[in-house]
Amino acid sequence: MPGSTIGDLRQHFYNVQTSTRIKNDLNTLVQEMTTGEKSDLTAHLGPGQSILSSIDRQLDLLEQFSTTNLETAQMLSTMQIALGKAETQRASVSDLLLKIDAASSSSQKASASREAEHAFRATIAAFNTRLGDRALFGGNDVSTPPLADAEVMLNDIRTHVSGLSDPVDVGAAIDSWFDDAGSGFETLGSLSQATGSLSRPTEDDLSLSVDVSADDQAVRDLLKAYAKAAFTTDASVSLDPDGSSALLREAGVDLLTASAGLTDLQARLGYAEGKIAEVSARISAQEASFSIARNDLVSADPYETAAKLEAVQAQLETHYIVTARLSRLSLTEYLR
């Protein structure tokens, strides 16, 4: 039985080694054609590897800022939507209350009062809006809902107006509950533990301050106007028909005036949105610039790579042909 000689084994291992090397070269070139980048950056760049590392660090940092700014833009947009709803409701209820006069029926006044109470609850819900797990109108306290439940506030206000029969006294008591230092709103209505504005990082060493929160005077003015209208027909007070009409109209005028405060809040958010848009555009331009620089360092020339790929393919085909012919060699074949 014939056996392999040392020369045959050497030839076999050589063929396997050559085949593996050519296949590895082929796979490397295919990868470079697919990705457009050199596969061995260390060999390709040499000392320039530190430049690539620096560019990659900058791109990572810019990506983080880009993500943060996108989240901030979404937050500001959601806050604007909440303020827009509050403004739409304010205008609607104000128009309704201003139509109340001495000739209005008790059912009309009761309906207007119910609308105001509904708006009171809806406004609190709007300013307690969350985005994910973050409270939006709580200043730098993003974990706590900024305003207490509407029922909690209404019940406490009820104790302050109970038994009053003069619309001036009712209005003054509600004003006091919302505006006085250490008032019911500050001790019970406002839940936020904020100690300042919400600050969001925007780019290297810079941040954006968002100073719109639920304890702003504009929000208090809005809520106390709704509260005045809501308690006009409440059983805790004893207003005569003229007094209830007067308090409803006062609430309507207060809501009309509150428009300026809401507009100011929307303008502050609009300014913040503009700054985020500017920063985002600047970061996008920087990312594009660094990406181009990175591509110049690591890119593989497609024409050169294609030529090498074709040459390696031809080399592999030749290797297979030669190996096949060598495997068929025998004395009989030689004598032929």
N, C-alpha and C positions, 0 to 999 in steps of 0.2 A: 504494500500500500504506500503510495507516494506521500511524502510529508513536506511541509513548508520549510524552506531554508531560511537562514538568518536574513539573507538578501530579500527574500519575498516578504518577510515580516516588516523589514525596514521600508520597503516600497509601499506596503499596505498602510502603515502609519503615516508615511509621508503624504499619500493620497488623501487620507482622512483629514490630516492637518491642513493641507492645502484647500480642500473642499470647505472646511469650517471657516478658514480665514476669508475665503472669497465670499461665502454666504454672510459672514459678519460685515464685511465691507458693503455688500449689497443692501443688507438691512439698515446699516447706518445711512447710506445714501438715500434710501427710500424714506427714512425718517426725516432727513433734512429736506427732501423734496416736499414732504407732507406738511411739516411744521414751519419751513422757511428759516429755521435756525440751525446753526452748527451744533452737532451733537456733543462734541468735546470742547466746551467753552474754555476750560483751563488751558488746553493746548492752543486753541485758536487765539485767545486774548493775551496770554502770557502776563506781563506786569499790568496790563489793562484790566485785569480781573477786579482790582480794587475800585476802579471807576464804575464798573457794572454793579458792584455791591452797593456803592453809594447811590446810584440811580434807582436800584431796586428798593432801597430804604425810603427814598423820597416818594416813590410811587406808592408804597405801602402806607405812608403817612397821609398822602393826598387822598388815597382811597378811604381811609378812616374819616377824614374831614368831610369828604363827599357824602359818605353814609350819614354822618351826624347832621350835616346841613339838609339832607333830604328829609330826615326825621323832623328837624326843626320846621322846615317848610310845611310838612304835613300837619304838624301841631298848630302852626299859625293859621293855616287854611281852615282847620277844624274850629278854631276859636272864632275866626271870621264868620263861619257859617252859623255858629251859636249866637253871635252878636247880631247877625242879619235876621235871624228868627226873632230875637228879642225886640229888634227895632220894628219889624213888621207887625208884631203883636201890639207893641206900644202904640203905634199909629192907629191901629184898628180900634183898640179899647178907648183911646183918647177921643176919637171921633164919636164913638158911641156915648161916652159920658158927657161930652159937650152939647149933645142934643137934648139932654135932660133939662127940663125947666119946671116952673111951678105947675104947668098944665099936665105934666107927665103923670100917668097912672101909677099906682103902687106896683102893679105887675111889671110895668116897663122899668121901674127903678129896681125891682127885685132881680129882673133879668140882667140889667147892667151890673148890679152888684155881684151876681154869680159869675159873669164874664170876667170881672176884675179879679175875683178869687181864683178862677181858673188860670188867669194870666200870672197871678202871683206864684202859683204852684209850677207852672210851666217855665217861668223865668228862673226859679231856683234850680229846676232840673237842667236848664240850659247852662247855668254857671257851674253846675256840678258835673259837666261833661268830662269824660275821661277818654284818653286815647291809649288803648292797651291798658297798662296798669298805672298810668300817670294821670293825676288830676291836672287839668289845664289852667284853671283860674285860681290856683292856690299859691301863687308866687313861687318862692323857692321850696315850699312844702308840697311835693308832688304825690305824697302818699295819702293825705287826708282829704276827704271831700270838703271844699271850702265853706259850704253853707249847710246849716242844720236842715232837717226835714221840715217841710212847709207846715205840717200840722203842729210840730213843736213850737215854731215861731208864732203861729196864729193863736195857739192856746195861751202863750205868755202875753201876747199883745192884748188878748181878751181880758186878762186880769187887770191891765192898766187902763182900759177904757170902760170897764164894767160900771154901770150905774150912771154914766155921764149922759146928759140930755141936751147939751149945747154943742152944735157942730164945731164951733171954734175950739171948745175944750177937747173934743174927740180928736180933731186934727192936731192940736198941740201935743196931746198925749202920745199920739203915734209918731209925730216928729221927734219927740223926746226919746222914744224907745229906740229909734234908729240913729239919732245924731249925737246924743249926749255922751260925754266921756264915761266909760264904765257902764254904758247903757245895755239894755237887753240884747241889742244886736251884737255888741262887742263881747258880751259874756256868754251868750247863749246861741245867737244866730250865726256868728262867725266861728267856724271850727278850725280853720287853718292855723297852723303854728308857724306861719311864714315870718321870717325876719328880714326879708328883702325881696328884690325882684328875682325872677328866674334868669339865670345866666347860662348861656349855651356857647360852647367853643365853636368857632367858625373856621379859623385857620391858625397857623403857627403864632402863638403869643397874643392872639386876639379872640374876643368873645362878644356875644350879643346879649344885651340885657332886655328882657321882655317884662315891662312894668304894667301889665294889665292883669288885674286880679278881681275877685268877687267882693273884696271889702272896699273897693273904690267907691267914692262918694256918688258917682253916677249910678252904680248898682243900688246903693241905699235909696237914692231919690226915686228910682224906678219902683222898688219894692214898697216903699212907704206910700206912694201914690196909689198903688193897687190895694194896699191894706186899708187906706181911708175909704175907698169905694166899697171894698168887701165888707167892712164893718158898718156901713150905712144902714143896712137892713138886718144887722145881727141882733139877736135877742138880748145881748148883754148891754146894749145901749138903748136909750129911750128918746129917739129923735122924732119930732113932729114932721108932717109932710114937707113943710118949707125947709126945715133943718136938713132933712135927708137929701132934698134936691140941691141945697147949697153945698153940702159936703161932696156929693157926686160931681158937681161941676168944679169944685175946688180940685178934686182928684184929677179931673180931665185936664184942667189947666196945668197942674203939676206934671202930668204925663207929657203935655205939649212942651213944657220947659225941659223935661228930662231928655228930649231928643238931642240937645247940644252935648250932653254928657256922653251919650252913647256914640255920637259921631266922633267925639274926641278919642274914645277907646278904639273905635274902628280905624281912625287915622294913625294912632300909635302902632297898632298891629300892621297897618299898611306900610308904615315906615320900616318896621322890622322885616316885613316880607321883601321890601325893596333891597335892603341890605343883604339879606340871604341870597337873593337872586344875583346881586353883584358879585358876592364872594363865590357863589357856585360857578358863575361864568369864568371867574379868574382861575379857580381851581381846575376847571375843565380844560382851560387853555394850558395850564402848567402840566397837567397829566398828558395832554397831547404832545407837548414839547419833549417831556422826558421819555415818552414812549417812542418818539421818533429817534431820539438819541440812543435809546436802548437797542432799537431795531438796527441802527447803523453798526452797533458793536457786534451783535450776535447773528445777524442775518447771513444766510448762505446764498451765494450767487446762484440763481436758478439755472442759468445757461451752463455755468461751469459744473454744477451738480448733475445736470442732465447728461452732459458729455461724459462725466466720470461714471455715471450709472450705466450708460450704454456700453462703455468700455469694460466695466466689471461684468455685465451680462454676457458679453462676448467671451470674456475670459472664463466665466463659469461654464458656458456651453463648450468651449474648447477643452476645458479640463474634463468634462463628462465624456466627450468623444475620445480623447486620448486614453482615459481610464478604461473605457469600454473596449477599445482596441487591444490594450495591454492585457486585459483579462481573457481575451480569446487566443493569445499567443500559445503555441505548442510546437513540438517538433514537426508534426504533420503540416501545420500551417506554414512553418518556416520553410520546409522542403518544397512546398508548392511555389 
